[in-house]
Amino acid sequence: MAVSCAAAEPLRIENEYLAIEFNTERLTFTANAKPSGSAFIERGSLREVGGKARRHEVSDTIWGRGLAIEVDYDAGGSDRMALFEGFPFLVLTSRLANVGAEAHTIDRIRSMGLTLDLGRAAGDLRALGTAGLTAVGRGTNPGSYSFLAVADPTTRAGMVAGWVSHDRGSGVLFSDAKDDRVVVDARLDYGRLLVEPGQTVKSEMLVVGHFEDARLGLEAYADAVARYYRIVLPPQPTVYCTWYHAGASNEKDIVKNAAFANEHLAPYGFDVIQIDDLWQAGEKIEGPRKDFTTHRADGPYPSGMAPTAADLERIGMVPGIWFMPFAGTWDDPFFADKQEMFARKDGKPYVVHWGGTCFDLTHPRTRVYVYDVARRIAHDWGYKYFKLDGLWTGMATGMCYVNTGYKDDELGSTTLHDPHVTHVRAYRDGLRLIREAAGPEVFILGCNVAQNMRVLGGSFGLVDAMRIGPDNGRDWSAICRGPFSGSNTYFLHGRVWYNDPDPIYVRDSVPLEHARALVSWVTLTGQLNASSIQFDELSPERLHLLQRTMPAHGLKPRPVDLFEQRIPRVWLLTDGQGPSRRDVVGLFNWDEKEAAQIQHSFEQVGLAPAQSYIGFDYWADAFVEPFSGSLSATLPPASCRILAVRPLAAHPQVLSTSRHITQGVIDLVAEKWDESTRTLSGTSRVVGGDPYELRIAAAGPGKVLRVNDVSLAPDGSRLPATIELVEQDHWKVRVRIDAPKNAEVAWRVTFAPPQ
């Protein structure tokens, strides 16, 4: 219902998070954060001047009930700012109208401008976007695609803005400084949005909010994207990729590798074997060959792709394959009779570096071709994991590799068959086509946003995982690429898709500390775990290292110093609540030359209040003595420490297990202390043939308790497993369990009465 008011009277809307006051004469607004009272938007402006504003109730199928301020512009179209019950963001949507007699093409619009007051001078704040952590100063921020946070690194309080939808356009955000204030501009790039006379087009959706911890705001933004696109992720796989050691491998070696993986890695959670580039036919012109309708007769799979997929499936592996769905090669004889399938510029097929010739995904013949290729690979050949490379070619725009901050890619400069479809929508329609052809059982990995960052938001809701950075490598600087990109987008992982930071490296040629740091980061953050090595060439030590990384824990860990370090050095993984809560803290030094001194209070880390903590250092294989007040460590260059920590208790408790780098998170199913019988009991998922160790703190009320007996619980005694006390050194207890096959083993450790 509309609410009438005097012409100059401000309009006000609010919910439990925000209060917006709108100046009806200037068409500007201010925003206060609740309950802190922070007036974080000092001045906000919309895209037009000259219009009438009104306040009214709204009901949305996604966000629910709320209040909105709607501005109807004299020049046509409108902007709507809305607050919804239980939703922590201001939501902006626009209607773009053509009131003229001729068709109108929109290249881009400036949707919102904000002058922020975050309680600190702009120079004391930090911005986090797709370019990573940057200073906030005049001309220092390179721009960010899809999202932007501006926060005080000492408190983490700040603003978070993000484009939720990317159905027709590509949302970007820019920050700058003016008079010690942060200025943020939100822009929507369409490239070429054709609006016919009398037509009105709804814009993409922008959200803006203030959070006492901007990390929570980024996570809330990702949750909003998942809610908008109704994202439900499939189980997260653990993957082998051929590329970084063998190209596409070959039909003999890949089956051999799969058989080894099935025996030595599948019991730990490994499941996908993925073939990369070089299997396909076609001419090698401007990047890879691009005839994905068949294999190369003289290539690594002379028998064809279907037999290898069948072989992998018989072994017990999920067959995966790489291809480029939206690119061809216009001067390859295979495409001689398919010239209408290509996007054009200046009348010629549009060719981009490495990507080849971009498809026009609005052309009916192109759509039939793309559908048929995906259907053949999934259903005729049997591949259930797709790695889709060169995605930006689906937008028929420029390559920007390596793309982090904003780059002009001339979006919309090419000509498509259907002028009413924007290049972003054409790309999204192409991804939908692949999903339809492949079917819901195929896992789709996008590759990669670094080629052109527009595919970040453009892929929301349409892929299961996404390569969120450029190719990595075995040297330390290349190893750090994944943690850099994965940290900047950590909040998308497990909510919008699974982040893929590129493979981990455990081969013997990589220094052990480097390998441990990378695998620990991937495992602790839970991001997609891929490796690329002939597994039977690994030493037992390095194979053991790889086994500790799988499966993914499925939780949502958080970086501690996101607004302080270019690559966060501290991560917290938490599982459970109350007495059963388990915390694993990862400490990382990304500097290859200098040691790092790390110190954070329990509160800063995110640990529950406690007088003292106790723990276990996974790679040092050592108990950590009780410590109070803060967590501190000195790390050598290019190294890590993974600490499982728990509050010091008045009874025995499990601090760590040997099974996995997360030390109990994925394998310790249950744990219980019974004071009356002085028994610590639990259930553990044990891998057959892999000695499993419980690391127990044998604390009592002011005393150390001695182990009296260890045994399998009655419901576990039927299993052919064994249990033994390995060691008790003061309060430090180690118990070993061995089982011949994978099983859940119920165990008990009984303690003698205190002396």
N, C-alpha and C positions, 0 to 999 in steps of 0.2 A: 504494500500500500504506500503511495506517495505521501510525503510529509511536506506540507506547505510551509513557507517561511518568508520573511522579508528578504528583499533582493540582496542586501549586504550581510545578512546574518550567516555566520559560519555554519557549515554542516558538520555533524560529528557522528562517527560510528566507532564502536569498540566491541571487543570480546575480552576474554580473560588474559590475552597476551598483549594486545595492542590497542591504542586509542588514536584515531585519525581525526584531525580537524582540518576542514577544507574551506579555503577562502573563495567564496562564490564570485567575487569580482575579479580577482587575479587568476583564478583557476589554479591556485597553488595549494599545497597542504603541508602540515607538520605531522610527525608521528612520535608518540611516546610509548616506551616499552613498559609493560606492567609485569611484575609488581615493583620493579626497581625505580620506575619513574623517569628513566633516562629519556630525554628528548632527542633521540638519536637521529631523526631526520629534521634538520633545522629548516630546510626548505625543499619541497619536492615539486617538480613541474611535469606536466603531461605533454603530449605531442603537438597540441594545437592551442591557439588562443581564440577567444570569441565563441562563447556558447553559454548554455544554461545548465545548471547543475541541480540535481534532485537526489533525495535520499529515499531508499525504498528497501523493502524486504526481498530476499532472494532465497531460492531453493535450488540446489544443484544436485544432480544425480551422483556426483563424485564426492563433493565436499559437504553436502548437507545444507542446513539452514544458516542464514546469515543476514547481514545488512550491507548495503552497497551505496556508494555515491556514483551516480551516472552523470556524465557530461555529454550533452548532445551539442555538437559543434555546428556553428552557422554554416560552415563550408561542407557539412555532411559528415556522417559517421559519428562515432561516439567512443568514449573511454569509460570503463567501469572498474572502480576499485572496490573490492569486497573483503569483508572479514567474516569468517565462518566459525561456528561454534566448535571449540576443541582443536582448531587449526592455527598454528603459530605464525602464519604468514599473512601479509597483505597480498591479495591476488589481483593482478591487473590483466584485463583483456580489452581488446579494442575491436571495433567494427569499422572496417575501411570501406567507404562508400564512394561510388562514382555517380555524381549527380549531373554530369555533363552529357552531351549528345554523342561523344566519341569514346571509343575504348581507351582505357588509361592503363599504363604499365607502371607498376611500383617497383623500384629497385631496392630501396631500403627505407625504414622509418626509424626515427628516434622515439622510442616508446616512453621513456621516463628519464628525467634527470634528478639527481639527488645531491644535496649538500648535507653532509653528515656532521654531527657533533658527537664524537665518541669519548669525550672527556679528556682527550690527550691531543697534543699537536700532531698534525699529519705525519711529521717526520718520525714520531715515536711509534707509529702504527706499522703494521705489515699487511700486505695483500696476498691472498692465496688464490690462484687460478690455475688454468691449464699450463701456464708458464712456470708454475712453482711459486715459491715464496719470494716476494719482491718488496722493495721499499715503496713507501707511498710518498711521492714527491713529483714535482712538475716534470712531466715527460719520462718518468722512470718506469711506469707500468706498461708492458707491451700489449695489454688487452688479453681477455680470456674468453674462451668459448663456453657457452652454456651456464657457467656458474662463476661466482666471485665472492670471497669472504674478505672483509677488512676487520682486523682485530688488534687489540692490545696484547702483545706477546707476554706481558707480565701477568695478566689476569685472564686472558683468552676471551674476554668480552668483546662483542663486535657485531657487525652487520653481515648477513648472508643474503645474497640475491641469486636467483637462478631461473633460467628458462625451463619450465616443466615440459612443455610440448614443443615438438619440432615437426609438425605435420606438413607444413608448406614452406616454412622459412627457417633460417638458421640464426639463433640468438647469440649475441656477443655482448660483453660488458667491458667497460673501460673505467679505470680510476685515475685520478689526478689530484693535485693539491692546489688550493687557492686560498690565500690568506689564512694559512695554517688549518684549513678545513679540507676534508676529503670530499672530492666531487666524483660522483659515479654517473656514468651514462650507460643506459641500457638500449641497445640497438637491435633491430631485427632486419637481417639481410634476406631479401627474397630473390635477388638476381633479376628475375623477370616474373612478376605477378600480374597477370592480365585481368583487369576488372572491366567487365562490359558495362555499357550505360545502364543505369538503374540497378546495378548489382551491388550487394553488400557482402563483404568477406570477413569472416571472423579471424582475428590475429592469433598468434601463439600466446601462451600463458606465461606471465612473469610473476614470480613470488619474491617478496622482500620481507625480512624479519630481523629482529634484534634478539641476541641470545647472550646470557651471562657466560656461556661457553660456546664459542662459535663452532667448535667441533660438533656439538649437538645440533646446531643449525644446519651444518652440511649434511649430517645424517638425516635430519628431518626433510631436507630438500630431496635427498635420494628416495626416502620413503614416499614423498609426494609424487615423484616420477613413477615409482612402482605402482602407486595407487591409481594414478591417472591412466597408465597403460595396462593396468590389471596384470602385472607381471607375476608369474609363478615359475620359479626356476626349477629345472630338473636336477637330479643328483649331480654333484660335482665329480668329474672324472679325474683320474691321474693318467698322464699321457706320455708316450714316447713319440718324438718327432725325428724323422730321418735327417733333416736338413743340415744340422751343424756338424755332422761328421761324415755323412754319406750321400748328400744330395737327396736323391729319391731312393737310395739303397737299390736293391734288386730282388727279384722274386725268390732267390735262394737265401740270401743273407737275412732278409727281413723275417722270413719264416723261422730261421734259426734263432734270431734275436727274440722273436715272440715266444718260442718254446722255452728259452732260458728265462724270460720274464715271467712266463706262466708258472714256472717251478719256483723261482727265487724271489719274485716281487708280487705276484698276484695274491699270495696269502696275506700280504701287508696292505693291499688295497689298490694295486695297479690294475688298469683295465683297457687302455686304448693304445693301439699301434697305428700311427699316422704317417702316410707316405706324403712327401713334399714334392716340390717342383722337379721336373725333368722326365716325368712319366709320359707326358702328353705329346700329341703330334703337332704338326704345323711348322712354319718357318720361324727361325729365331731372328725376329726383326723388332727393334725397340722393346727390349725386355724379353721375358720368357715366351716360348711357343704358346699359342693360344687356341689350338684346336683341342678342346676338351671333350669332344665327342668320341674319341678313340685314343688308344695308346700308340706310342711310337714303335713301329715294327722292329727297328734296329736299336731300341732303347733297353732300359733295365727290366722291362716286363714283357718280353716277347710273346708270352702265352696269353696276354691280355690282363685287364684289371680285375675281372670277375673271379678268375681262379685264385688269385692271391687273396682277395677278400674272403672267399670260401675257406681257404687254408687257415687264415687268421681266426676265423670264427670257429673252425673245428678245434683249434688249439685252446680256445676259450677267451680270445681277445676280441675287443670291438674294433672292426676295421675303420680306419680314418683316412681321409685324403684331402690334399690341397688342390684348389683350383681358383681361377679368377673368373667370377661369374659375369662381370659386366664389361669385359674388354675383348677385343679381337685384333686383327691385323688386316687393315683394309687392302694392302698390297700382297697379302699371302694368297696364292691361288685358291686355297680352300674357301676364302671369303669373296672370290670374284663375283659370284652370283648373289651376294648378300649385302651389296653396298647400301641399300636403303636402311639397313639395321644400325648405321652409325650416325651419331650426332655430327653436326656440321658447323663449320665456322668459315665465313667468307666463301661459302659454297663448296668447301672441301671437307672430307672426313677429318674429324678433330683428333689429332694425335698428341699424346702427352708422353713425357719422358718415362721410360720403363713400363708404363701402363699400356702403351700401344694406342689403339684406336678405341675411343669411348663409345659404348653402345647408347643408342637412343631408346630408352626404356618406355617411351610412350608409343613407339611404333608397334602395331600388332604383330608383325613378323618377328621382331626382336623378342617380344614377350613369349611367343611360341617357342623360339629357339632357347631362351634362358630356362623356361619351364622344362623343356625336353631334356636339356643337359642335366639339370638337377634331378629330374625323375629317373633318368637312365643310371646316373651314378648311385643313387640311393636304392632303387628298386631292381634294376636289371643287374647291376654289378654288386650291390649288397653293402655299400659303405654307410655307416651309421654315425659318422663324425665328420663334419665338414669344416675345413679351414678355408675361409673365403678371403682371398688376398686382393689388393688393389681396389678396395671398396669405393674409394673416391671416384673412380671412373664411372660409377653409376650416376653421379651428379654431372658428368661431362664437364668437369672444371679442372683447374690446374693442379699439378702436384706441388706440394709445399714441404716435402721431406727435408729436414726433420722439423715438424710443425709443433710448436708449443703455444707461444703467444700469437696474436692475430697477424695474419698475412693476407694480402689481397690476392685472391685466386681467380678474379674475374668471374665470379659466380653469375651465371645467366648470360654469359657472352656467346654461348653456343646456341644453335637453333635446334629445337626439337620438333618432332612431327606434330604433336599436339601443343599448340601455344598456350592453352589454358592450364597446363600442368607445369608447376614450377620444377626446377631441377632437384630440389630437396624432396618434393613429393614423388618425383619419378624414381629417385633412389629408394625411398621407403617402399614404393609399390614393387620395385624389383626384389627387395628382401622378402616382402610378403609372398611374392611369386615363388621364390625358392623354398620358403617354408611350406607353402601349399603343395609344391611338387614333391618335396622330400618327405613330408609327413611329420607328425609330432614326435616320433621316436628318434629322429635324427638330431644330434647335438650340433649346434651351429656356433662356431668361433669366428668372430670378425677380426680382420687383420688389414691395416691397423690404423689407429687414429693419428699416428705421427706422419702418415703420408699426406693427410689433409684433415685437420682437426674438426672440420665440419661434420665428419661422420660420427663424432662423439655423440652429440645430441640427436643427429639424424638416425642413429641406430637404436635409440631407446625403445625398448619393448619388442625388438625384432631379432635380437641375437641372444644366445645363452651365455656367451663369454666374449671378451674383447681384448685384443692386444692393445695395451694402453701406453705403449712406448715404442721406440725404435728397436731394431735388432740389437741384442747384447753380444757379449763375447767373453773370452777367457781371461783377458787382462783386467786388472782391478777397475780401471776407469769404465770399461764396458760392463763389468759386473754390476756397477753402481747404477746403470741406466734403469734397470727394473725397479729397484727400491725408490729411485727418484720419482718415476712416473706413477708407480703403484701407491706411493704415499700421498701424492697430490690428489689422487682420485680414490683414496681408500674407502670413502663413504659409499661409493657406487658398488663396491664389491659385496656380493651376497644380498644386495637389495635390487639393483637394476640388472646386473649381470655378474659373472665372475671375472675379476681382473686377471689378465694373463700378462705377467711381466717378462715373458720369454724364458727359455730353459735355464735350469740350474746346472752347475758344472761340478761334477765330483771326480772327474778323471784324474789320474795320478799326476799329470803334468801341471795341475792347478795346485798351488800351495794349500796345505790342509786348512790353515786358518781362514784363507779366502773361501774355500769350499764350505767350511762350517758356517761362515757368516752369511753366505748367500742362501744356503739351504735352510738355515735357521730363520732367516727373515721370511722366506716364502712360506715355511711351515707355520711359523707363529702368526703371521698375518692371515694365513689361510688362503692365499691367492692360488690361482691355478698352478698346479705342480706338473711341469713338463721337463723331460730330460732328453738328451740327444747324444747317445753313445752306444757302441756295440757292447752290450752288457757283460758278455763273457770275457771281455778284455779288462774289466775292472779288477783291481786287487781286492781281496776279502775285506780289507779295511774300508775301501771306498764303496763297495757294495753294501756293507753294513751301514755306512753313512746314508746311502740312498734309502735303505729300508726304514730308517728312523723318520723319514719325511712323510710317509703315507699311512692312512688316507688323510684328507682334509678334515679339520675338526668341525667345520660348519658353523662356527660362532662368528661374532663381529668384534674383533679386537680394535684397539684405538691407540693412535700415536700420542705420546705424552707431550712432546715438544714440537708439535706441528707448526706453531707460529714462531719458533725460535731458531730452528735449524733448517738448512736447505734440504737435507734428508734427515728426517727424525731419527734420533739416536736411542730413544726409549719407547718401547711398546708395551702395552698391558693387555693380556688375554685373561678374561675372567669367565669362570664356569660355575654356575650355581649361586646360591645365596645363603646367608646365615652361616651356621656351623659347617655346612657341607661345601661352602665356597672354596674354590681353588683359584689361585692367581699365579700366572706365569709372566715374568717380566723379562723382556729381551733388551739387552744393552748392546749397542752397536757403535763401532768407531769406523766411519766411512773415509777417514783421512788415511792415506797410504803411507804417510811419512811421520806424522806427529801422534803422540799418545793423546788420549782424551780423558779428561777428568769429568766424571758425571756425578752429579748430586742433585737429588730431588727429595722433597719431603714426602711422607706417606700420602698426604692429601694431594699434592701435585701429581703423583703417580696415579692416584685413583684407588689406592688401597683403603680398606675399611679401617676406621680408627682402632688402634691397638697400642698398648704400651711397648710391646716388643714383637718382632717378627723373627722367624727362623726359616731356614730354607735348604735348598740343594742346588748346586751348580752342575748343570748337566754335562758340559764338555770337560770340566775338571774332574768329574766323577767324585765330588766331594760335598760333604755337608757344610752348611753355612752356619756359623755360630750366631746366637741371638744378637739382633741389632735393634736400635731404638731411634725414633725421631725422623730419620731419613735413610734413603738408600743411596749409597755412594760407592763408586768403583773407579779405578784407573784402568783403562783398556789400552793395550798396545795398538800400534797402527794396524788398520785393516783386520779387525778381529771382533769377536762378540762374546758375550756371556749370556746364558739362558738360565734364569733363576726361578725355580718353583718356590714360592714363599707362602707361609701361613702364619697367622697370629700364634704366638707362644701359648700353648694350652696346658691345662693341669692334668692332661691324660695323654696317652700315646696317640699318634696320628700319622697317617701316611703323608710324607712330604713329596715323594717323587716315585716314579717307576722308570724302568729302563726301556720300555717298549717304544716310545715315541718322544720326539723333542719336546712336546707339550707336557710330558711327565705325568700322565694319569688322566688327562682331559678326554682322550678318545678311548682309553682302555679300562680305567677304574670305574666300573659300573656302580658299585655301592661300597660304602664304608660306614662302620658303626662301632662305637665304643660302649661296652656294657660294664658299668662300674661294679655291679654286684658280682660278676664272675671275673672281672679284670681281664676281659677279652676284647681284643680288636679284631673285627671280622670284616670281610668284604668279598666282592666278586670282581674278577679281572678277566678281560678278554686277552687270551694268551695265543700267540702264534706258534703253531707246531714246529718243534725243533729249534726254537729261538729261546734261549734261557731268559727268563723273566725275573726281574728283581724288584722287590718292594724296598723303598728306603723310608724307614720309620723313625720318628723322634719319640724315644721312650721316656717322655717326661711324666712326672707325677706331681702331687701336691708338695712342691719343694724338694722332691727327691727324684732320683733316677730309678726307674723300674727295670728289673731284670726279667728277661724272657724265660718263661718256665716251659713252654711247649709251643710248637708250631704244627699245624695239621690241616688237612683238607676237611672242609665242613661235610656233614653227612650227605648233603645233596651233591657234593663234588667228589665224594670218595669213589663213585662208580667210574669216574674217568681214570684212564691209565696215566695219571699225572703224579708227580712227586713234589714234595716241598721240604725244604731244609733251612735251618738257621745257618747263614753264612758267617755272620760276624755280629758281635755287640761290643762296641768301643764306647764306654761310658753311656751317653744317651743315644748313641748312633747305632741303629740296628739295620741289618740287611738280611732279607729273606729271599730265597730263590725258589722259583717254581719252574718245573719242566713238564711239557706236555708233548706227545708225539704228533698231535694234530691241532688245528685251530679249535679253541673251545673257550667257553666261559667257565672259569674255575673259581669255586667258592673256597675261601681259605679262612683260617683262624690263627691268631697269635695270642697266646695266654701269658699273662705276666704274674710273677710271684708277688705276694703281699710286700708292701714297702718295709724295709728293715729300719 
